[in-house]
């Protein structure tokens, strides 16, 4: 264990206790099952020591939250029992932003009184890096900070909907995963923690990422406290780091502080603001990277996206945009000519008519005489009924927990501005995995004819699959339609109307490129046959 981490973890004034001093690498706790490897922090508020350990039975690394105290102290024992109860309830909760609780050990049930422990929360080990190490070097880019906090906010939102408090209001309980998201790595909320504490923690984590300072009581000694104004208010991040957008700076302060008007009290409100700010900041950075001064892309702050630095890549991107614009103009011009031909249609015209709805003509039909006013009209478009709203929507990922499951409901809330997004992948599907999607469950079976996708990422390839249950194996689903998403709205016509209670919008190719593959969907509409 490195020296600096030892100093951070040992900063509590109670480290001198005999039972705590015996917590050292190599010691085995929990009925001889878990061997301590390295300490990652101390939450002094609840005598919670955070360790990485090795499970001797299952031969895997785990995260341990060790509740230290005197078993003879009834108040300490009561508070520990409350934390363990909350951790037990959290073991039923699954979200990518929270490490899964594997076991909860209590006095007489996995922990003996001679160990100097009141309980142990065992969670899966989170690979990645310490949040404290990240901010100790320099602040995080605003857009990256917003995206990092989003994963936590989604976890908080889903947990609160299930009546659970997560207890993420201590930076050493969090880790940064390899894909750039923050995760609660050491679960175990304090006995008196509330839903409001979780929300304030989101603001404090955002403040920490933007400034390198902690704005709540009880932070680790290694992180400086946020400065205060003479009136006792928190100094906004923008005053410490001028590059922080005003909206993001205000969000952090309004979430942390309890008094005054305009305070933010729910994770849902935080998610809305984070999404807007992150997208705006990313657009700004892209514009700077493509057409601005190359020096502007070389900031002194952390970011999860690679800046477009070299001239060749910028020219390539600019050329791609130019080609896209030219192609769009050509398509629009062709469409205009077609409309002119339609509205100026002359029965004596010498050219043949074009039926865009008909299949390719055979050699015999190609030799047919020019169409006249007596030619049959093209077949009418399939009739569809009014959209049928699903009873529920969820992320479908047969190989894992799914991408941003807490935001799946955004695609059926009637607002295309609220979106569901996949994670960002360095490799395209199916290299990393076969795909990911959304499964819609209907109250009663519908005879589905079309699926309308609004606010989708252009270039995304999707399949519409029917299923007989909510979480089937992919091999047990059937492809009934497919299409490529365009900017704006895309309507995917099924090969033929399909009766079913479960339908999956399955993404087989993500949008984006150059190691930054990601797709989003704003709204889904399911239209039955008329």
C-alpha positions, 0 to 999 in steps of 0.5 A: 500500500503506498504511503500517501494512501496509508496517511489518508486512511489513517487520518482519523483520531481514533486510529490509535485504538488497539482493535483498529491498529490491528487492521493491517494487510495480511490480517484475516477477518470474517471467520477466517475468510477475507484477507486484507490487502490494502486500505482505501479510506476511512469514513470517520463519521461512522468508524467505517474502514474501507479495504480491498480484500481477498475472498479465500473461498471464492478466490476473488477480490472484494471491497470490505466496509469494516465497522469498527467499535467496541461490542460492549458499547450499546450505542455503537452496536445499535448504530452498526446494526442500523447500517448493516440493515440498510446494507442488507436491503441494498443487496437486492438493488442492482445498478451499474453505479453501485457495487453489488453487495455480496454479503453482510456479516454481523456480531455472532453471524460471521464476526466474533467479538474478539475481532474489534468489529461490529460488522462487515459489508462485503461488496464486489470489487470495483476496478479503476482508480481512486476518486481522491487520486483523480482530483489530487492531480487537477480538476476534471473537464466540466463536460466529463464531470457532468457525465461522471456524476450522471451515473451516480445520479441515475443510481440515486434516482433508481434507489430512491424510487425503491425507498433505499438510501445509498450513502455516497456522501464520502469521496473515498467510498467512490471509484472511477471505473475504466469507462469513465463513470463514478461508482459507489464502491464501498456501500454501507450508508450511515445509520442516520443518512437520508434521501436528502443526504444522497442528493447533497452528495451528488452536488458535493461530488460535482463540486469536488470534480470541478474544483478539487475541494470537498463541500460537505462535513466529514471529508478525508484530510487529504482533500481541502474543504470548500471555501466559504463566503463571509455570509457562510455560503459556499463559494461557487466553483466558477469563482475558483475555476473560471472555465466552469460553466455558470449552469454547472457551477450553480447546480453544484451549489444549489444542490448542496445548500439547504436554504434559500430559493431555487434549491435542488432537492431531487436526483431527477432534477439533477439529471435533467440539468446535467444532461443539458450542460454536458451536451452543450459543453461537448458541442462547444469543445467539438467546435473548438477542436475542429475549427478553433485554435489547436491550443484551446484543445490542450487544456490542463483539466481531465477529460474522458474524451480525447481532444482533436489535436492534430491537424490531419484529424481536424481536416478529416473531420471537417472534410467529412462534415463538408461531404455530408452537407453536399450529400444532403443538398444533392438529396434535397435537390433530387427530392425537389425535382421529384415533387415538381414532376409529381405536381406538373405531371402531364399525361403526355410526358415522354418519361416513365413514372416512378413508383417509389413504393413498388419493388424493382421492376422485372425486365418485362415491366421495364419495357412497358409503355410510359404511364398515362393518366389511366395507370394504376395508383401505387399501393397505399401505405399500411394503415396504423392505429394510434400509438400504444404506450407500453406498461413498462420499459427497461434496458435489455442486455442479456450479457450484463446489467445494461446501459443506464437502466435508470434512464430507460423510462425517458423514451416513453415519457412523451418528451423527446428531449429526455433521452436514454443513452448507451454507454460509450464504447471504444469498439463497435458492436459486435466486437465488444458485445452483440448489442444492447437495447430496450424491451417494451412490455405491454398491458395486453398483446398488440398487433405491432406494425411500426416503431417510430424512433425520435431523437435517435443517433444517426448511423445507429442500426436497430432491429425490432425483435419480438419476445415471449418474456421480458428477459429472454435469451437473444436466441429466443427472440425473433427479428420482425423489422430493422432500420437505420436511424436518421436525424430527427424521426425514423419510422421502422416498418415491420415486415408484417404486423406481429402480435405480441406483449414484448418487443425489443428495440435492439441496437446492433451498431452504435453511432459515433466513431474513432473509439467513441461509439455511443447511441441515444434514443429520445422517444419510442412510439409503438403503432399497431396495425389499423 
